[in-house]
Amino acid sequence: MRPSAYIIHENSEWTAPLEFHLKNLNVAFVDWDMSKVNLLTNTTPPPGIFYNRMSASSHARGHRYAPEYTAVILDWLSSHNARLINGKNALSLEISKSLQYKRLREHGITTPVSIFCQSPENIMLAAKQFNKPFIIKHNRAGRGLGVKLFQNSKELESYVYGKNFENSIDGISIIQEYIEADPKVITRLEFINSKFFYAVQVDASDSFELCPADACNIEEKFCPTNPDGNKFMIVKNYNNPIIQKCESFLKANAIEVAGIEYIKDKEGNFFVYDVNTNTNYNSIAEKKVGLFGMEQLAKFLKSELISKTQ
């Protein structure tokens, strides 16, 4: 059997750009869609490398238990000392904001004040800790699903006890301080091989759902910092001390491919609020600067496959 790069995922729209570049580089790959594939864990894994890009938002696409099955598969691969890229620890962080924030703080990275809650009563009790606007979000979400802004606990109460309340798929909600930025943009740092690749600014003025994948960003939207009009804008020659802290965090947690999102408040303080281990890239923004995340990722997978088979 020919050694191949195995892509572990649950959304083919997100893997199509990567497969395109793997084909261009003549890299043998196999699609392992965790919502469809059936694997026998009492056998020996096939030769090659295994790249996990399972998403915390899989339930939003009807794949409720794909992460749980992925955990089983990653454990099986680990027991055979397979070369895993974004292995079990990456998956654990992908599906838990609480674990993300704990590990980020261990590396001196500031996160917003957050309280984790498991019931409407618990949520309302947590909201009393805030005397400024706050947001509610899901512990396991992705794409900004379930994020809503409230000015006070009375507004929150109407939502939490109303028919439109969206509970997190794992039953854990987060009450988090609202960080106001000026202009209203977030910065997403992209890392490949646990090394910084580029930074992209994203317009956050009209939505908390900020997935950069082309499948999620059908139309170009205006970004207040970008005169060209795209919602996503790659910042050339970006430099920030937070990059070194993020690289240290990723290496310590065996995460090799990730997008880390932060926001800067009016006083210039940085707050990291999300780690995406199934990171996507926006082709419109990339074409303008000549940097291509999926191409770089494909090259990384090729080098790892060559190294594994030598």
C-alpha positions as CSV (number, residue, x, y, z in Angstrom):
1,M,0.0,0.0,0.0
2,R,1.4,3.4,-1.0
3,P,2.1,5.7,1.9
4,S,-0.4,8.6,1.8
5,A,-1.5,11.7,3.7
6,Y,-4.8,10.8,5.4
7,I,-7.1,13.8,5.9
8,I,-9.4,13.4,8.9
9,H,-12.4,15.8,8.7
10,E,-16.2,16.0,8.3
11,N,-16.7,18.8,5.7
12,S,-15.5,18.2,2.1
13,E,-16.1,21.9,1.2
14,W,-13.3,22.8,3.6
15,T,-10.9,20.1,2.4
16,A,-11.3,20.6,-1.3
17,P,-8.7,23.5,-1.5
18,L,-6.2,21.4,0.3
19,E,-6.8,18.4,-2.0
20,F,-6.3,20.7,-5.0
21,H,-2.8,21.6,-3.8
22,L,-1.9,18.1,-2.8
23,K,-2.7,16.9,-6.3
24,N,-0.6,19.7,-7.8
25,L,2.3,18.6,-5.6
26,N,1.8,14.9,-6.6
27,V,1.1,13.9,-3.0
28,A,-0.9,10.8,-2.5
29,F,-3.8,11.4,-0.1
30,V,-6.9,9.7,1.3
31,D,-10.1,11.3,2.4
32,W,-11.2,10.1,5.8
33,D,-14.6,11.8,6.4
34,M,-15.5,10.9,10.0
35,S,-19.2,11.3,9.2
36,K,-19.0,8.5,6.6
37,V,-15.9,6.3,7.0
38,N,-15.8,3.0,8.8
39,L,-12.5,2.0,10.3
40,L,-11.5,-1.2,12.1
41,T,-9.5,-0.2,15.2
42,N,-8.3,-3.8,15.8
43,T,-6.1,-3.6,12.6
44,T,-2.8,-1.8,11.9
45,P,-3.2,1.7,10.4
46,P,-2.1,2.1,6.8
47,P,1.3,3.6,6.1
48,G,1.6,7.4,5.9
49,I,0.8,10.4,7.9
50,F,-2.5,11.5,9.5
51,Y,-3.7,15.1,9.5
52,N,-6.7,15.9,11.8
53,R,-8.9,18.9,11.0
54,M,-12.0,17.9,12.8
55,S,-14.2,20.9,13.6
56,A,-16.0,21.9,16.8
57,S,-18.9,23.1,14.6
58,S,-19.5,19.6,13.0
59,H,-22.9,19.4,14.7
60,A,-24.1,22.4,12.8
61,R,-23.7,20.3,9.6
62,G,-25.5,17.3,11.0
63,H,-22.4,15.4,12.2
64,R,-23.1,15.5,16.0
65,Y,-20.7,12.7,17.0
66,A,-17.9,13.2,14.4
67,P,-15.5,14.6,17.0
68,E,-16.2,11.7,19.4
69,Y,-15.4,9.2,16.7
70,T,-12.4,11.2,15.7
71,A,-11.1,10.8,19.3
72,V,-11.4,7.1,19.0
73,I,-9.5,7.1,15.7
74,L,-6.8,9.4,17.0
75,D,-6.3,7.1,20.0
76,W,-6.0,4.1,17.7
77,L,-3.4,5.8,15.5
78,S,-1.5,7.0,18.6
79,S,-1.4,3.5,20.0
80,H,0.5,2.5,16.8
81,N,2.9,5.5,17.0
82,A,1.5,6.9,13.7
83,R,2.6,10.3,12.6
84,L,-0.2,12.6,13.7
85,I,-0.6,16.2,12.8
86,N,-3.0,17.9,15.2
87,G,-3.5,14.8,17.3
88,K,-5.6,14.1,20.4
89,N,-4.6,17.2,22.3
90,A,-5.5,19.5,19.4
91,L,-8.9,17.9,19.2
92,S,-9.5,18.4,22.9
93,L,-8.7,22.1,22.6
94,E,-10.8,22.4,19.4
95,I,-14.0,21.3,21.1
96,S,-13.5,23.1,24.5
97,K,-13.1,26.9,25.0
98,S,-12.5,26.3,28.7
99,L,-9.5,24.1,28.0
100,Q,-8.2,26.6,25.4
101,Y,-8.3,29.5,27.9
102,K,-6.6,27.5,30.6
103,R,-3.7,26.5,28.3
104,L,-3.4,30.0,26.8
105,R,-3.1,31.6,30.2
106,E,-0.4,29.0,31.1
107,H,1.7,30.7,28.4
108,G,1.1,34.2,29.5
109,I,-1.6,34.9,26.9
110,T,-4.5,37.0,28.1
111,T,-8.1,35.8,27.5
112,P,-11.3,37.7,28.3
113,V,-12.9,37.2,31.7
114,S,-15.1,34.2,31.3
115,I,-17.5,32.2,33.5
116,F,-18.5,28.7,32.4
117,C,-22.1,27.7,33.1
118,Q,-24.3,24.6,32.8
119,S,-27.9,25.7,33.4
120,P,-30.1,28.8,32.9
121,E,-29.9,29.5,36.6
122,N,-26.1,29.2,36.6
123,I,-26.0,31.5,33.5
124,M,-28.0,34.2,35.3
125,L,-25.9,33.9,38.4
126,A,-22.8,34.4,36.3
127,A,-24.2,37.5,34.6
128,K,-24.5,39.3,37.9
129,Q,-20.7,39.3,38.0
130,F,-20.6,41.8,35.1
131,N,-21.5,45.5,35.3
132,K,-20.7,46.2,31.7
133,P,-21.9,44.6,28.4
134,F,-21.1,40.9,28.0
135,I,-21.6,38.1,25.6
136,I,-22.9,34.6,25.8
137,K,-21.2,31.9,23.7
138,H,-20.8,28.2,23.5
139,N,-18.0,26.2,25.0
140,R,-18.1,24.0,21.9
141,A,-19.0,25.9,18.8
142,G,-16.8,27.1,16.0
143,R,-17.6,29.8,13.4
144,G,-18.9,32.1,16.2
145,L,-22.1,30.1,16.5
146,G,-24.2,31.0,19.5
147,V,-22.4,34.3,20.3
148,K,-24.8,37.1,21.3
149,L,-24.2,40.5,22.9
150,F,-26.2,41.7,25.9
151,Q,-26.2,45.1,27.6
152,N,-27.4,43.8,31.0
153,S,-28.7,40.7,32.8
154,K,-32.4,41.6,32.2
155,E,-31.8,41.3,28.4
156,L,-30.1,38.0,29.0
157,E,-32.9,36.7,31.1
158,S,-35.4,37.2,28.4
159,Y,-33.2,35.2,26.0
160,V,-32.1,32.4,28.3
161,Y,-35.7,31.7,29.4
162,G,-37.2,32.3,25.9
163,K,-37.9,30.0,23.0
164,N,-34.9,31.2,21.0
165,F,-32.2,30.2,23.5
166,E,-29.4,28.2,21.8
167,N,-27.7,25.9,24.2
168,S,-24.1,24.7,23.5
169,I,-24.0,21.2,22.1
170,D,-22.1,20.1,25.2
171,G,-24.4,21.9,27.6
172,I,-21.8,24.4,28.7
173,S,-22.3,28.1,28.0
174,I,-19.9,30.9,28.6
175,I,-20.6,34.4,30.0
176,Q,-17.7,36.6,28.8
177,E,-16.8,40.2,29.1
178,Y,-17.3,42.1,25.9
179,I,-14.1,43.6,24.5
180,E,-14.8,46.6,22.3
181,A,-12.3,47.3,19.6
182,D,-11.8,50.4,17.4
183,P,-12.0,49.8,14.5
184,K,-14.2,46.8,14.8
185,V,-11.8,44.1,13.5
186,I,-10.3,41.0,14.9
187,T,-6.9,39.7,13.9
188,R,-6.4,36.0,13.1
189,L,-2.9,34.6,13.2
190,E,-2.3,31.6,11.0
191,F,0.3,29.0,11.9
192,I,1.7,26.0,9.9
193,N,4.2,23.6,11.4
194,S,3.6,25.6,14.6
195,K,5.3,28.6,13.0
196,F,3.7,31.9,12.1
197,F,2.6,32.2,8.4
198,Y,0.5,35.4,8.2
199,A,-2.0,37.6,10.0
200,V,-5.4,38.4,8.6
201,Q,-7.7,41.2,9.8
202,V,-11.4,40.4,9.7
203,D,-14.3,42.8,9.7
204,A,-16.4,42.0,12.9
205,S,-18.8,44.9,12.6
206,D,-21.9,42.9,11.6
207,S,-21.5,39.3,12.8
208,F,-19.6,37.1,15.2
209,E,-19.5,34.3,12.6
210,L,-16.0,34.8,11.1
211,C,-15.1,31.6,9.3
212,P,-12.7,32.6,6.5
213,A,-13.3,29.6,4.3
214,D,-14.6,30.5,0.8
215,A,-17.6,28.2,1.4
216,C,-18.6,30.4,4.4
217,N,-17.7,33.7,2.7
218,I,-19.7,33.7,-0.6
219,E,-19.8,37.5,-1.0
220,E,-17.1,40.0,-0.5
221,K,-18.0,42.3,2.3
222,F,-16.6,45.7,3.4
223,C,-13.8,45.8,6.0
224,P,-13.2,49.1,7.7
225,T,-9.5,48.8,7.5
226,N,-9.4,47.6,3.9
227,P,-10.1,50.0,1.0
228,D,-10.3,47.0,-1.5
229,G,-13.6,46.0,0.1
230,N,-13.0,42.4,1.2
231,K,-14.1,41.3,4.7
232,F,-10.7,39.6,5.1
233,M,-7.4,41.4,4.6
234,I,-3.9,39.9,5.1
235,V,-1.6,42.3,6.8
236,K,1.9,42.5,5.2
237,N,5.0,42.2,7.3
238,Y,2.9,41.7,10.5
239,N,4.9,41.7,13.7
240,N,3.6,41.5,17.3
241,P,5.1,40.0,20.5
242,I,2.0,37.8,20.9
243,I,3.2,35.7,17.9
244,Q,6.1,34.2,20.0
245,K,3.8,33.4,22.9
246,C,1.4,31.7,20.5
247,E,4.1,29.7,18.9
248,S,5.2,28.5,22.3
249,F,1.6,27.7,23.2
250,L,1.2,25.6,20.0
251,K,4.4,23.7,20.4
252,A,3.7,22.9,24.1
253,N,0.3,21.5,23.1
254,A,1.4,19.6,20.0
255,I,-0.7,21.7,17.6
256,E,1.0,22.2,14.3
257,V,-1.8,23.9,12.2
258,A,-4.0,26.6,13.8
259,G,-5.6,29.9,13.5
260,I,-5.5,32.0,16.7
261,E,-7.9,35.0,17.0
262,Y,-7.4,38.0,19.1
263,I,-8.9,41.4,19.6
264,K,-7.3,44.7,20.8
265,D,-9.2,47.0,23.1
266,K,-9.1,50.8,23.0
267,E,-6.3,50.8,25.6
268,G,-4.1,48.6,23.4
269,N,-4.5,45.4,25.4
270,F,-4.6,42.1,23.5
271,F,-7.2,39.3,24.3
272,V,-7.0,35.9,22.6
273,Y,-10.5,34.4,22.5
274,D,-10.4,31.5,20.1
275,V,-8.0,28.7,18.8
276,N,-9.0,27.0,15.6
277,T,-7.2,23.7,14.9
278,N,-9.1,23.1,11.6
279,T,-8.1,26.5,10.2
280,N,-9.3,27.7,6.8
281,Y,-8.1,30.5,4.5
282,N,-9.8,33.1,2.4
283,S,-8.7,33.0,-1.3
284,I,-9.7,36.6,-2.1
285,A,-7.4,38.0,0.5
286,E,-4.6,35.6,-0.3
287,K,-4.6,36.4,-4.0
288,K,-4.0,40.1,-3.2
289,V,-0.7,39.4,-1.4
290,G,0.4,36.2,-3.0
291,L,0.3,34.1,0.2
292,F,-1.6,30.8,0.1
293,G,-2.3,28.9,3.3
294,M,-3.5,25.7,1.7
295,E,-0.6,25.5,-0.6
296,Q,1.8,26.0,2.3
297,L,0.0,23.4,4.3
298,A,0.2,20.9,1.4
299,K,3.9,21.5,1.2
300,F,4.2,20.8,4.9
301,L,2.3,17.6,4.6
302,K,4.4,16.6,1.6
303,S,7.6,17.1,3.6
304,E,6.3,15.2,6.5
305,L,5.2,12.3,4.3
306,I,8.6,12.2,2.7
307,S,10.3,12.3,6.1
308,K,8.1,9.4,7.3
309,T,8.8,7.2,4.4
310,Q,12.6,7.7,4.2
